């Protein structure tokens, strides 16, 4: 009996879907637009993550040591920094490496190189390049370095300068950009999901209204609540599934067209390659979101509309 009713519900849902052709088309169009926007935000997020990671890689703190600082002291500070949970990477540059880099940067500046030769010794000190896991964590790292300097006040100081305060404006601005982009993306997804759910909700209500006489007859002959609701839920699932397939199909030519442009403009990421490489994940997100929107809006519509007008007893 269960399987017989289940098959009837599925069949009725398909019949209602085709019978309400224009209503179904409108619902599919709205959900497709919503899913396309959600999918576009996935690609936008990937591009933003790549771009922001590029920016993060350019933001750091440099600690410059006096030329007489011993490698043991520098190594001890480096170990303390690497033990911090905020620190992602600490790179050591020796005095000789710093001199070589300086000469490479000024290879076309004859006067500077000549002045360096006349000194007769290496005037540059070693340095540490510090990269944090998050841009918001640079301030706590800078405080640690300042505290380390204060604790060593009784001994000969080895730190010449720390460039955090010169980079602070850029670091704070980048942190605000990252937080703002994430909040904007989440807000757009929520707004579009609500709009889509409301439209599908009203579409299902319209379908229920056009079938009110049939529903009344079904109630009179003893049909239970789920037998009446079932076909409308099937309709909602069909709206969501077909919309997700259409959205995924549209993404193929769109990302293929934009792929090379994003690779040139954003310096490495090709959205078409990203679409192909992550198709499984994108497919699951888009299809599950489409089915969820169709199913939840159908369920709410049938619960509110049928529950008040036709279904007196659950």
C-alpha positions in Angstrom: 0.0 0.0 0.0 2.8 2.4 0.9 4.6 1.9 -2.4 1.4 2.2 -4.3 0.6 5.6 -2.7 4.2 6.7 -3.2 4.1 6.0 -6.9 0.7 7.8 -7.1 2.2 10.9 -5.4 5.2 10.9 -7.7 3.0 10.6 -10.8 0.6 13.3 -9.5 3.6 15.6 -8.9 4.8 15.1 -12.5 1.4 15.7 -13.9 0.9 18.9 -11.8 4.3 20.1 -13.0 3.4 19.7 -16.7 -0.2 20.9 -16.2 0.9 24.1 -14.6 3.5 24.8 -17.3 3.7 28.6 -17.1 3.7 28.6 -13.3 6.4 25.9 -13.3 8.5 27.9 -15.9 8.3 31.0 -13.7 9.4 29.1 -10.6 12.3 27.4 -12.5 13.4 30.8 -13.9 13.5 32.4 -10.5 15.3 29.5 -8.8 17.8 29.3 -11.7 18.6 33.0 -11.3 19.1 32.5 -7.6 21.3 29.5 -8.1 23.3 31.3 -10.8 24.0 34.1 -8.3 24.9 31.6 -5.6 27.2 29.8 -8.1 28.7 33.2 -9.2 29.5 33.9 -5.6 31.3 30.6 -5.4 33.6 31.7 -8.3 33.8 35.2 -6.9 34.9 33.8 -3.5 37.5 31.6 -5.2 38.9 34.6 -7.1 38.8 36.8 -4.0 40.5 34.1 -1.9 43.2 33.8 -4.6 43.7 37.6 -4.8 43.6 38.1 -1.1 46.1 35.3 -0.6 48.4 37.1 -3.1 48.0 40.3 -1.0 48.6 38.4 2.2 51.8 37.0 0.8 53.0 40.6 0.3 52.1 41.7 3.9 54.7 40.8 6.5 56.8 42.1 9.4 60.6 42.5 9.1 62.8 42.6 12.1 66.2 44.2 11.3 69.2 43.5 13.6 72.3 45.5 14.4 75.4 44.3 12.5 77.0 43.0 15.7 74.1 40.8 16.7 75.1 37.2 17.1 73.5 34.3 15.2 72.8 32.6 18.5 70.7 35.5 19.8 68.9 35.8 16.4 68.3 32.1 16.4 66.8 32.2 19.9 64.3 34.9 18.9 63.5 33.1 15.7 62.6 29.9 17.7 60.4 32.0 20.1 58.6 33.5 17.1 58.0 30.1 15.5 56.4 28.9 18.7 53.7 31.5 18.5 50.3 30.2 17.3 49.8 33.3 15.1 53.0 32.8 13.1 52.9 31.0 9.8 56.5 31.3 8.7 59.7 33.0 9.8 62.5 33.4 7.2 66.1 34.3 8.3 68.3 36.4 6.0 72.0 36.5 7.0 74.2 39.6 6.7 75.9 38.1 3.6 72.6 37.4 2.0 71.3 40.9 2.8 74.5 42.3 1.2 74.0 40.2 -2.0 70.4 41.3 -2.3 71.4 44.9 -1.8 74.0 44.7 -4.6 71.4 43.0 -6.9 68.8 45.7 -6.3 71.4 48.5 -7.0 73.4 46.8 -9.8 72.8 49.8 -12.1 73.7 52.4 -9.4 77.4 52.8 -9.7 77.8 55.5 -7.0 76.0 53.4 -4.4 78.1 50.3 -5.2 81.3 52.4 -5.1 80.4 53.8 -1.7 79.8 50.3 -0.4 83.2 49.2 -1.7 84.9 52.1 0.1 83.5 51.1 3.4 85.5 47.9 3.3 83.1 45.9 5.4 79.4 44.8 5.3 77.3 47.5 7.0 74.1 45.5 6.8 72.6 43.4 9.6 70.7 40.2 9.5 66.9 40.2 9.4 63.8 38.0 10.1 60.8 38.1 7.8 57.6 37.1 9.7 54.3 36.1 8.1 51.2 35.6 10.1 48.4 33.1 9.5 45.8 36.0 9.4 46.4 39.7 8.7 44.6 40.6 12.0 47.4 38.8 14.0 50.3 41.0 13.0 49.5 43.4 15.9 49.9 40.7 18.5 53.2 39.6 16.9 54.5 43.2 17.0 53.6 43.4 20.7 55.5 40.2 21.3 58.6 41.7 19.6 58.3 44.9 21.5 58.0 43.0 24.8 61.0 40.9 23.9 63.0 44.1 23.3 61.8 45.4 26.7 62.9 42.2 28.5 66.3 42.5 26.9 66.8 46.1 28.0 69.3 45.2 30.6 71.5 43.5 28.0 72.9 44.8 24.7 69.9 45.3 22.3 70.2 43.3 19.1 67.1 44.7 17.3 67.7 47.8 15.2 64.1 48.3 13.9 60.7 46.6 13.3 58.7 47.8 10.3 55.3 46.9 11.6 54.1 50.5 12.2 55.1 51.4 8.6 53.0 48.6 7.3 50.1 48.9 9.8 47.9 51.0 7.5 48.1 48.5 4.7 47.6 45.6 7.0 44.5 47.2 8.6 43.0 48.1 5.2 43.6 44.6 3.9 41.9 43.1 7.0 38.8 45.3 6.5 38.7 44.4 2.8 38.7 40.6 3.6 36.0 40.9 6.3 33.8 43.2 4.1 34.0 40.8 1.1 33.1 37.8 3.2 30.1 39.6 4.8 28.9 41.0 1.5 28.9 37.5 -0.1 27.0 35.9 2.8 24.4 38.7 2.7 23.8 38.4 -1.0 23.3 34.6 -0.7 20.9 35.0 2.2 18.8 37.7 0.4 18.6 35.8 -2.9 17.7 32.5 -1.1 14.8 34.3 0.8 13.5 35.9 -2.4 13.6 32.6 -4.2 11.9 30.8 -1.4 9.1 33.4 -1.2 8.4 33.2 -4.9 8.3 29.4 -5.0 6.1 29.6 -1.9 3.6 31.8 -3.7 3.8 29.6 -6.8 2.9 26.5 -4.8 0.1 28.4 -3.2 -1.2 29.3 -6.6 -1.0 25.7 -7.7 -2.9 24.6 -4.6 -5.6 27.2 -5.3 -6.1 26.0 -8.9 -6.4 22.5 -7.6 -8.7 23.4 -4.7 -11.7 21.4 -6.0 -9.6 18.3 -6.6 -8.1 18.6 -3.1 -11.6 18.9 -1.6 -12.7 15.7 -3.3 -9.5 14.0 -2.1 -10.3 15.1 1.5 -13.9 13.9 1.2 -12.9 10.4 0.1 -10.5 10.1 3.1 -7.1 11.0 1.7 -4.6 11.8 4.5 -2.5 15.0 4.8 0.7 13.7 3.2 -1.1 12.1 0.3 -2.5 15.6 -0.5 0.8 17.4 0.2 3.0 14.9 -1.6 2.5 16.0 -5.2 3.2 19.6 -4.3 6.4 18.6 -2.6 7.4 16.6 -5.7 6.7 19.7 -7.8 9.0 21.8 -5.5 11.8 19.2 -5.8 11.5 19.2 -9.6 11.7 23.0 -9.7 14.9 22.9 -7.6 16.5 20.0 -9.5 15.8 21.3 -13.0 16.9 24.8 -12.0 20.2 23.5 -10.7 20.9 21.6 -13.9 20.1 24.7 -16.0 22.4 26.8 -13.8 25.3 24.3 -14.1 24.8 24.2 -17.8 24.9 28.0 -18.1 28.1 28.1 -16.1 30.1 26.1 -18.7 30.1 28.7 -21.5 30.2 31.6 -19.1 33.3 30.4 -17.3 34.9 29.3 -20.5 34.4 32.9 -21.8 35.7 34.6 -18.6 38.5 32.1 -17.9 41.4 33.8 -19.7 40.2 37.3 -18.6 40.3 36.3 -15.0 43.7 34.6 -15.4 45.1 37.8 -16.9 43.4 40.3 -14.5 43.8 38.4 -11.3 47.3 36.9 -12.0 46.8 33.2 -12.2 43.3 31.9 -11.4 41.2 30.7 -14.4 37.6 30.3 -13.5 36.9 27.8 -16.2 39.7 25.6 -14.9 38.4 26.1 -11.4 34.9 25.0 -12.6 36.2 21.8 -14.2 38.5 21.0 -11.3 35.9 21.6 -8.6 32.8 20.4 -10.6 31.9 17.7 -8.1 31.8 20.2 -5.2 30.0 22.9 -7.2 27.5 20.3 -8.5 26.7 19.1 -4.9 26.3 22.7 -3.7 24.1 23.9 -6.5 21.9 20.8 -6.7 21.4 20.5 -2.9 20.7 24.2 -2.6 18.1 24.1 -5.5 16.4 21.0 -4.1 16.4 22.5 -0.6 14.8 25.8 -1.8 12.1 24.0 -3.8 11.3 21.4 -1.1 11.3 23.8 1.9 9.2 26.4 0.2 6.7 23.7 -1.0 6.5 22.3 2.5 5.8 25.6 4.1 3.2 26.5 1.5 1.3 23.3 1.9 1.6 23.4 5.7 0.3 26.9 5.9 -2.3 26.9 3.1 -3.7 23.4 3.3 -3.3 23.2 7.1 -5.6 26.2 7.5 -8.2 25.5 4.7 -8.4 21.9 3.9 -6.6 19.8 6.5 -8.4 19.9 9.8 -6.8 16.9 11.4 -3.3 15.7 11.0 
